[in-house]
Amino acid sequence: MSMPSGMELVIIVIIVLLLFGGKKIPELAKGLGSGIRNFKKAIKEDDEEVANKPTEATDKKAEIPTQKEEIKNS
């Protein structure tokens, strides 16, 4: 599927204007922009949470005492 040509874009814009009216278009665009911004923010927060979360390997390593630690504790 290729990108729509100039005439197809004009027809799409006319149909959108007829369906929603000129006053609703800015509100729809604002809502769409807000949704995209919130989505990106949520993804960024998820990535930061995953990066800061310790892995199982580091947890297990901290739980298992080494031989030197066992000798010191004895």
Steps between C-alpha positions, in 0.01 A plus 500: 500500500650829394453850636187681383551748218413869519145457369431213741619712794265782396207258489591360844520852648161592351340185642649568847373859489153383403489236773638701790461865401761773518458566873556139609824444306726698742344319797561163335860591419558620857359176641710293263815692595423461869450126456828459315686704765353287783588181314863610453521604866371159613751320279785714635394431860482127428848502347640686801330258739644199318847658493492572874356163602767257625521173311455157655870425458603793717237405761624143519860614511424717802325213681775240456793563737848441366749269669693798639183641657419161657849481654468855637161422654624179666 
